[in-house]
């Protein structure tokens, strides 16, 4: 698949899409690594700080110097329509610009991005990554949603689509079929029966399962109450903060911590169940384990397969590209050092993105956003390892997507076929 993507990039910009677990992130990282090895400058960008943090990059607004503008009209009102020479040089120096979570990029934002590319006479390639049947753009109040593909800039950028099929997360044919029906919000009788079969009684011992909530406060309350029921002493583990740029203010550090899904302090106990929040050679993002020892710089975790692993702090770094003379370089701004684990009693659907989960329960009555149920259900490694709480409303009302996103996605898939 990497070879196919590289061939496309020889003559066109690239749109990488596909369902959850189809390998979009893996392919994107491989393309970035290939470009870096070839000595190319690569900007790793996303519309939100959280998404940018996950790919080790920065936000679109920051890189393109858009300020707080949400449209070209606002850009002009704010006196930022014409970029500085530094920004022009910076953008022009890039050979590859990667935009992750493209589904969260609105039409107006894409227009501003293309404006900056034109102003900078950008000659490289743009790679956009994401699934329009997942997270939609964030809008103010009751403003209508306009996706990136609705902008004239989408067609003018001339993306060639690479649609990834299947799933690395699960290989169960019937479950994959159900996931696709939920993803497109096209439920038939077979899908209704499959969803009904996932409604099962909950274990009395809530410490053996992970509850997936739509709201952060629900997950926090459940984690707090379950940890209190667990015997032993609570241990507070503070996040190490290193500020590389002395101009960084405290609120910017707090925002980066929030966007990175890193708590200022981890509250843990020996015996507490945890989920890993990163991939490593001996554990994966979403894998479950139980803490057996807590030391100052090491936590020992026994995984469900019986293997004990030594867990150390990992660094999460906020960076930015800066123009220096005729070249550009990436510099560090803030580094956070914390153990890559979180309590496994409960997490939010938002935090579960990118995870592969087993033995978890979806609180369906907290589903409130388009495609949110699909994101939650598609975390599962198996239909036998996920339980649904029966919703107060029917399955049809639980499985909903934005109609414009569905039409666009199905059209793209049909064209490729």
N, C-alpha and C positions, 0 to 999 in steps of 0.2 A: 504493500500500500504506500510505503514511503516513496518507492520508485515512481508510482503513478502520480503522486503529489508533486514530486520534483519535475516531472515531465510537463505537468500543467503550468508550473511556475516559470517554465522557460518562455511561455508565450502569453500567460494570462494571470490575473489575480485569482485567488482561490477561496472558495467557500466550503469549509469542512462541516458536515452535519451528520445526523444520525441519532437514534434513540439513546436512552441512558445505558451506559456500560458498553457502548459500541466501539470505544477506543479513540474517541476524539482527542482527549487530553494526551494519551500516549503518542498518537501520531503527531500532534502539535509539538510536543517536547522533542520528538525525534527530528522534526524539521528545523526547530530552533537550534538544536545541537549540531546538526549538519551545517547550518549556515555559520554558526560561530566557529566551527572547526575550519571552515573555508575563509575565515577572517572577515566575515561580513558583520556589519553593525545591525543588531536586531532590537527593535523597540517592542516590548511586551506590555500590552495595554488592555484595559477593560473599563467599562462605564462606571463601576462602583469600586470603592476602595477595597472591599472584601474580595471581589473577584480579581482585582489587580494583585492583591497580596498573595493569592493562591498560585499565581504564575510568576511571582517574584518580580513584578513590574510596577507600573504606576497608572494613574487614571488618565483617561482620554483628555479630560479638561486640563489637567496639569501639563501633560506633554505638549498639547497643542496650544497652550496658553489661552484658554477660553474663559478664564475667570469663572464667574457664576452664571454666565449666559446659557440660556436654553434654546436660543434661536439666533439666526444671523441678525435679526432686528435688534435683539437685546445686545448682541455683540457690538453693533454699531452704536447703540445708546450708551454703552459702557466704555466707549472709546477704545475697543480692542479689535475693531474690524481689520486694521492693518497690523500685522505682527512685527515685532522687532527684528532687526537683522540677525540677532542671535538665534531666535526661534526659526527663522528661515534657513539659516545655516544648519541648525540641528536637524530639522526635518529632512533637508536635502541630503544630509550625510548618511541617512539610513538606507540600507539595501532591502531590509524586510521590516514591515510593520505588521505585528500580530494583534488582532483585536479579539479577545475572548468574550464569551457570553454575549454574542452579537444580538441575541433575542432581546436583551435589555437595552439595546441602543435604539433610540427613537429616530424617526425620519429627520427631524430638525437637527439632531446631533450629527447624523451622517452627512447632512448638507454642510455643516460647519467643518467637519473633518475634510471633506473633499475641497472646500474652499482653501483650507490651509495647505493641502497637497498641491493645489494649483499655484497658490501664491509662492510656494517654495520650489516650484518646478521639480517636484519629486519624480524620480525615474525608477524607483525600486518596485517591489511587489507588495501587495496588501493581502494578508491572510485573515479571513474572519472565521470564527469558530463558534458553533452553538446549535441549539435546537429550538426553533421558533414555537414548538409545542411544549416548551417548559416555561422559563421565567419571562414574563412580558416587561416592556419598559415601565419604569416608575413615572407616574404622572401626578400633577398637582390636583388635589381635590377630585372633582368629577370631570376633569378634562378628558376628551376622547384619546384613545391610544392610537398612535400612528407608528407602525413598525418600520425598521430600517428599509425593508424591501419595498415600502410604499413611496420612498423618496426617488426622484429622478436620478439621484446620485448613485443608487444601487445599480441601475442599468448602465449608467455611464462608466462605472468602475469595472464593468465587464467581468463579473465573477464567473468562473467555471465551477460547477458544483461537484464535490466528491462526497457521495452518500455512503456512509458506513452502515452495514447491516449486521444483524445478529447481536450477540452480547457475550462479553468475556466474564460477566458476573454470574450468569446462569445458562445452562445448556438444556433445560427442560422445555421441550417443544410446546407442550400445552400451556405452560406458564408464559413463555415468550409470546404465544398467540394472544393470551389474555392481556399482556402488557401492551401490545400494539393496539388492541381494541380500546383499552383505557386511554392510551396516548392520543388516539384520534377521536376519542369520545364517540365511538360507534359500537354500542353494546348490543349484542344479539342475545338470544335465549341461552346459548351456551356460556356466554360471558357472565350473565346473571347467575347461572348455576355455579360457575367457578368462583365467583365472589361470595356467594352464599356459603360455599364449602369452606371458605377461609374464616368464617365467623365461628370461633371455638371458645369454650370456657377458659378463663384465665387461671394460671397457677395461683395457689394460695400464697406461695413465696414470691413476692414481687421482685426480690433481688436477683432472680434467675432470668428475668426478661428486661428488655429495654422498651419503655413506652415512648412512642413518637408523637409529639404534640405539634399543633400548628402555632401555638402561642408560647413565647419565651417564658412568661410568668408561670405557666402551668408546669413546664419542665423544671424550672428553678424550684418551685414549691415541692414537687415530687422528689427531687434529688435531696433537698434539705430534710424532708420528713423521713425518707428511707435511711439517710446517713445517721440521723439521730437514733433510729431504732437499732442500728448496728452497734455492738459493744465496742469498747476501746476508746482511746483518746484521739480527738481530731488533731491533725497536723496541718499547719498553714505553710504553704510553699509559695513564696513571693516570686514574681517574674523579674528576672534581671533586665534592666533597661540600660542600654548604652546609646548615648546621643552623640553622633558623629558631627553633626552640624549644629553649632552652638546657637544658631538663630532659631532652632526648633523650640516652640513654646509648649508648655505642659499640656494644653488642650489638644495640640497636634499629636502628642504622644498617646494621650488617652483615646483619641479618635482612631489612631493606627492600631492600638491594642484591641479596640472594639471591632474594627473592620477585619482584623486578623483572627477573630474568634478566640482570642487569648485572654483569660481572666487575669486581673492584677494579682490575685492570690488563688491558688488551688487549695481547696480544703479536702483532705483525704484521710482515710483510716486504713490501717492494716486489715485486710479481709474484705475491703470494698471492691465491688466489681467495676471494671473500667473498660472503655473502648479506646483503642489507639486512634489517633487523629492524623497520623502520617503513614506513609509506606516506608518500609525498611527491608533489609534482606531477611530478617527473621520475624517480621510481623507486617500486617497490612492495615490500611485505613479502614476502620470499622470492626476489626477483629476484637473479640472479647477476651478478657482475662480477669484475674483477681490478684490484688496486691498482697504480696507475702512479706515484704520488707521495705521500709522507707529510711533511707540514709540522706545525708546532706546533699550529695550530688548524684545519687544513684537510687533508683527504685527498681525492686525486683518484682516481676509479674509472672504468675503462672497462667499460661494460656489454657484454653479448654481442651487442647490436644495433649495436655500434661507437660508441655515443654516450658521451662522457666527461662525468661529472657531478662537481660540487664538493660534497663532503660535509662538513658542519659538525656540531659537537656539538649534541645536543638534550637538553632537560631532562626528567627524570622526577621528578614531585613527589608526595610523600606528604602528604595533607591530612586534615583532620577538621572536622566541623561542631561548632561551639560555640554554646551559648545565651548571648545577651547581652541582658539586659533582656527586652523583649517580642519581640525578633527573634532570628534565628540567622544566623550567618555562617560561611563556610568559610575556615579559616586553614591556611597552609603549615606543615609540620613539618620536612621534609627535602627537599632537591633534589639530584638526581644529574645531572651533566653528562657525557655520553659520546657517542662516535660511534655511530650506529645501524647497526652492522655486526657480523658474526661470521664467523669462519673457515668456509669452505664445504666443507672436507674431510669434516666429519661434524657432525651435530647429533642431539639426542634427539627422539623422537617428541613428547614433552611440549613441548619448546621450539618445535617446528614448528607448533603450533596457531596458526591464524590466517594461516599462510603459504600462498602459492601457489608450488609448486615445479616445476622442470623438470630433467630429467637427474639423477635421484637413484635410489638403490638402497635397498630396504628389507631390513634384516637380519631376516628373519622368525623366526629362531631365538631372538630376544630378546623376542618378544611374550609377555607374561605376564598382562596384565590384560584384563578384558572390554572389547570395542570398541576396543582399542588398534590392531589391524590396520586397522580401518575408518578411524580417525583418520589413520594413516600413508598409506594408499592414497588417501584423499580429498584429500590435499594437492596431487595432481598436476593440472597444467593439461591433460594429454592422456595417453591410454593409451600413446602412442608415446614418452613422456618419462619413464616410470618402469620400473624393472627390479626383479624379485623374486629373492631368493636362495631356492632351493627349500627349504622347511622339512623338518626331520627327521621331523615328524609330518604328517598329512594336512591338507588345506585345511579340512576340517570342524572340526578341533581348533584351528585358527588363528582361524577366524571364529566367535567366541562372544560372546554378549551375555547380560546378566542377564535371565532369563525374565520377571520381573515388569515390567521396563522395557519389554520387547518387547510384552507384552500391553497395557500401559497406552498406549503410543505408537500401536499399531495400532487400539486402541479409539477413541482421540481422532480419528485420521484417518478412521475409518469413520463416526463421528458427524458430522464435518464434511461428509462426502460425502453 
